[in-house]
Amino acid sequence: MSTRAVVCHKQWTLQPDHEPDAEPTTYAMQCAVDGETSPPSEDFTASQNWVLEHCGQHPSHHTYRQIITRPWRAWWKP
């Protein structure tokens, strides 16, 4: 009995997923001082409002990180 292998080379492409069934892009902000994070939202203004509220509660917290979760898809052309 012999082993046989078939190798097929394909050129793959990676791009943001804009298909109708793609997951939504979400935005969140994280305080760089205490690590607290806003809830993810499809509306960026919700995370901006969270930062302003967090600043009001913690006046010495001035630095934040933006967290973007964007769906991507890989595909190949036949």
C-alpha positions as CSV (number, residue, x, y, z in Angstrom):
1,M,0.0,0.0,0.0
2,S,1.4,3.5,-0.9
3,T,0.6,6.9,0.4
4,R,-0.4,9.6,-2.1
5,A,-0.6,13.3,-1.4
6,V,-2.3,16.0,-3.5
7,V,-1.1,19.6,-2.9
8,C,-3.2,22.5,-4.2
9,H,-1.8,26.0,-4.0
10,K,-4.3,28.8,-3.7
11,Q,-3.9,32.5,-3.4
12,W,-5.9,33.7,-0.3
13,T,-7.2,37.2,0.3
14,L,-7.9,38.8,3.7
15,Q,-10.4,41.7,3.9
16,P,-12.9,43.2,6.3
17,D,-16.1,41.2,6.3
18,H,-18.9,43.4,4.8
19,E,-21.2,40.5,4.0
20,P,-24.8,40.9,5.2
21,D,-24.4,38.2,7.8
22,A,-21.1,39.6,9.1
23,E,-20.8,40.4,12.8
24,P,-21.0,44.1,13.6
25,T,-17.9,46.2,14.2
26,T,-17.9,47.3,17.8
27,Y,-16.1,49.9,19.8
28,A,-15.0,50.1,23.4
29,M,-12.6,52.2,25.5
30,Q,-10.3,51.1,28.2
31,C,-8.8,53.3,31.0
32,A,-5.1,52.9,30.9
33,V,-4.9,53.8,34.6
34,D,-7.2,51.2,36.2
35,G,-8.0,48.9,33.2
36,E,-11.7,49.4,33.5
37,T,-13.4,49.0,30.1
38,S,-16.6,50.3,28.6
39,P,-19.2,47.9,27.3
40,P,-18.7,47.2,23.5
41,S,-21.1,49.1,21.3
42,E,-21.8,49.5,17.6
43,D,-22.1,53.2,18.3
44,F,-18.7,54.9,19.0
45,T,-20.4,57.7,20.8
46,A,-21.4,55.3,23.6
47,S,-17.8,54.6,24.4
48,Q,-16.9,58.3,24.2
49,N,-19.6,59.0,26.7
50,W,-18.3,56.3,28.9
51,V,-14.8,58.0,28.9
52,L,-16.3,61.3,29.9
53,E,-18.3,59.7,32.7
54,H,-15.2,57.8,33.9
55,C,-13.1,61.0,33.8
56,G,-15.8,62.7,36.0
57,Q,-15.6,59.9,38.5
58,H,-11.8,59.7,38.4
59,P,-10.3,63.1,37.6
60,S,-6.7,61.8,37.5
61,H,-7.5,59.2,34.8
62,H,-6.5,60.9,31.5
63,T,-5.3,58.1,29.2
64,Y,-7.5,55.6,27.4
65,R,-7.2,52.9,24.7
66,Q,-9.7,52.4,21.9
67,I,-10.7,48.7,21.3
68,I,-12.2,48.0,17.9
69,T,-13.5,44.6,17.1
70,R,-13.9,44.3,13.3
71,P,-14.9,41.1,11.5
72,W,-12.5,39.9,8.8
73,R,-12.8,37.1,6.3
74,A,-10.3,35.0,4.3
75,W,-11.3,33.7,0.9
76,W,-9.7,32.4,-2.2
77,K,-10.5,32.7,-5.8
78,P,-11.1,29.4,-7.6
